[in-house]
Amino acid sequence: MATAYTPGLTVTAQTIIRKTRRLPLKGQVLTTKGATVKPATVVARAELPGPVTTVRAAEKMGMEPPEIMALLKKGVGDTVTQGEILAEHKALWGLFKSSVEAPVSGTIEFLSEVTGNLGIRHAPTPVEVTAYLRGTVAEVLEGEGAVIEARGAFIQGIFGVGGERQGTLVNVAQSPDEVVAATALGPQHAGKVLAVGSLIHGALLRAAAQHGVVGLVGAGIIDTELKEWLGFDIGVAITGNENLPLSVVVTEGFGQLPMAQRTFELLRSLEGKAASLSGATQIRAGVIRPEVIVPHDDMEGGVRSSSGQNLELGTPIRLIREPYFGQLATVAALPHEPVEIETGATVRILEANLGDGRVVVVPRANVEIIGGD
């Protein structure tokens, strides 16, 4: 039987999750190997240097550069506050005064005797990296951050928006194909991550934001309604940095789709547990998947992961390219020889049995294995 490894979306109740938490620049690591951390625990901190504001002191006072240097009240390395007088000149027995003030607060970075200018470096911006999930520090990255390890449930989505958030997982759908009405959400859902079944529609997004929901996990989403809610088109770039009131994780694809039964049942089994989620997505090189992580205190039965399965007859898959994007299927046949497709490329293909009974031919690179427990 012909088989091939295809990286798929992981959906598992028990696995080991490792997350690298790294600063964007060198800084200080605030944790140690083996330490227990919570999602909000700061594991590393750095200071991002502020910008420099140039002050044309000689020009402002109508003087030559050497003259202004003799009048400066501050030197390189001195701190100044906004509005503080940097240089002052009195003429005609003090009847006429001219001065130059600091336009911003900061530290004097440079003085130029050639131009008569000086530079004020703004205060640095603190940058902190949190653990993101409850677990232990498996590795310390000197000057950069740490690797956090946890055991628990791990659900990858196919698409998402919004950054990292945490909240208690609550199920508001009774079946994988239910479309939850916006009126089902209320103040009791503030700070919660909601599993909403089939469709994350525009009204639901607005209601979730209104009631302080931190995350929505659903099978599908309507692209036009998402764009309307965002106020812009996300295009093909990486998501996750949007300034949004909540994060969204889509498990199946675009349109009204039923949630995979195993995903729905897993989410229901995790009701009331603390979850970490991220909507960050990148489909192209350096793939990043949106995710929901629920760490467990007890991992009875050992650790099992759904990643790294073989592609074979009957394997549940998801199609990840048009014209079948997001559709669920099973492998019906795996021809061994590569074939030429419409683009002119010669690739290995498979036959996929769609849920409506159709059998379609697609490149193997255009499918993902749906992981199970």
C-alpha positions, -999 to 999 in steps of 0.1 A, spaced: 0 0 0 14 34 -10 18 58 20 33 92 25 38 114 55 16 146 54 18 171 83 -18 175 95 -37 195 121 -33 181 156 -65 174 175 -56 154 206 -67 151 242 -33 142 256 1 153 243 32 171 253 32 208 242 64 228 240 63 265 233 94 287 228 89 321 243 116 344 229 123 381 232 127 402 200 161 414 213 185 404 239 173 409 275 170 393 309 155 358 316 135 359 348 129 322 353 148 290 359 147 255 345 121 234 362 101 264 375 63 262 374 47 290 355 12 304 348 1 320 315 7 355 328 41 347 344 68 370 328 97 347 318 119 373 301 121 411 299 141 436 277 140 473 270 135 485 234 155 517 229 133 548 224 136 569 193 158 600 191 144 635 187 168 660 172 167 696 186 182 723 163 193 744 193 216 768 174 190 774 147 163 781 172 183 806 191 198 822 160 234 815 170 265 798 157 271 762 168 302 770 189 282 797 207 253 774 216 277 748 230 289 772 256 253 780 267 240 744 271 230 735 307 231 697 300 256 673 286 256 639 270 241 613 293 221 638 313 183 633 317 159 660 307 122 665 311 98 680 286 98 718 288 131 720 307 154 748 294 184 733 276 202 766 268 195 802 276 210 835 264 205 870 279 213 902 261 213 939 269 217 935 307 190 908 308 163 927 290 162 903 261 162 865 266 162 836 242 161 799 251 155 765 238 134 739 257 134 701 256 105 690 234 104 656 250 116 638 281 146 615 279 184 613 279 208 635 258 223 611 232 246 635 214 258 671 210 272 684 177 296 713 177 294 713 139 256 717 135 246 730 169 221 702 172 215 678 201 196 645 203 173 634 230 167 596 234 132 588 245 127 565 275 130 528 265 99 507 260 98 476 282 92 444 263 80 414 283 74 378 272 49 357 292 47 319 296 14 319 276 4 285 291 5 268 325 34 244 327 71 241 336 102 256 322 119 229 302 148 250 289 163 284 295 174 304 265 202 326 279 194 363 273 164 354 251 136 335 268 125 300 277 109 269 265 76 261 283 64 225 284 29 213 294 8 182 291 -27 185 279 -52 188 251 -40 205 219 -63 216 191 -50 232 159 -72 252 136 -70 259 99 -73 297 102 -76 324 129 -71 360 138 -61 378 170 -32 372 195 -26 351 225 -53 350 252 -65 329 281 -99 321 296 -121 294 309 -135 272 281 -173 272 278 -194 253 252 -224 271 239 -233 247 211 -251 214 216 -241 198 183 -212 201 157 -236 217 131 -254 241 154 -253 278 145 -253 297 178 -274 328 178 -258 361 190 -285 364 216 -271 332 233 -242 353 245 -244 375 276 -224 391 304 -218 357 320 -194 349 291 -170 378 299 -134 365 300 -144 331 286 -133 311 255 -164 300 237 -168 269 216 -196 278 192 -201 248 169 -206 253 132 -203 290 123 -187 321 136 -209 347 120 -207 385 120 -235 390 146 -217 365 169 -184 383 166 -201 416 175 -219 401 204 -188 384 217 -168 416 216 -197 435 234 -198 410 262 -160 407 268 -155 372 254 -118 366 249 -120 339 222 -143 321 198 -136 286 185 -159 274 156 -159 252 125 -163 279 99 -165 316 92 -179 337 64 -150 357 48 -171 387 39 -185 389 75 -150 386 90 -137 414 67 -167 436 77 -160 430 114 -123 436 111 -127 467 89 -100 456 65 -90 426 43 -63 405 60 -49 392 26 -23 364 28 1 378 54 5 364 88 -24 371 112 -22 374 150 -11 410 154 -45 426 148 -58 450 174 -89 431 183 -110 426 214 -109 388 211 -92 360 192 -108 336 167 -99 300 159 -115 283 129 -112 245 129 -125 235 95 -125 263 69 -145 291 53 -183 289 50 -209 272 72 -194 238 80 -200 213 107 -172 209 133 -154 176 131 -170 153 156 -137 145 174 -130 182 178 -165 190 190 -164 161 216 -129 171 228 -140 207 234 -171 195 253 -149 173 275 -128 203 284 -157 224 297 -148 246 326 -110 242 322 -85 270 317 -75 274 280 -48 293 262 -55 302 226 -39 321 197 -54 330 163 -20 336 147 -19 320 112 6 317 84 -1 293 56 30 297 35 66 291 44 71 288 82 36 275 88 19 288 119 -15 274 130 -41 289 153 -45 268 184 -63 260 216 -43 245 245 -58 231 277 -31 219 301 -39 190 323 -29 183 359 -32 146 354 -24 127 322 -37 92 330 -31 68 302 1 84 290 7 109 263 -5 104 227 -1 127 198 -19 128 165 8 143 145 30 124 121 4 99 109 8 80 76 -15 89 47 -33 57 37 -67 45 25 -95 57 47 -74 83 65 -95 114 74 -82 145 57 -90 181 52 -85 198 18 -66 231 21 -66 245 -14 -93 258 -37 -117 247 -51 -123 224 -21 -107 245 6 -119 234 41 -138 203 30 -135 171 50 -128 139 31 -113 104 34 -85 89 12 -101 68 -15 -70 59 -35 -33 66 -36 -18 63 -71 19 55 -68 31 73 -100 32 111 -102 9 128 -127 9 161 -145 -18 185 -132 -34 216 -148 -5 239 -137 19 217 -157 37 205 -125 42 167 -121 31 157 -85 19 128 -65 -19 129 -61 -46 111 -42 -83 105 -47 -105 120 -19 -140 109 -11 -159 140 -1 -188 139 24 -214 143 -4 -201 111 -22 -180 129 -48 -145 116 -55 -120 142 -65 -84 141 -75 -60 165 -56 -23 169 -51 -11 153 -19 4 186 -8 -31 201 -8 -44 180 21 -38 177 58 -44 147 79 -70 153 106 -54 140 138 -74 120 163 -69 106 198 
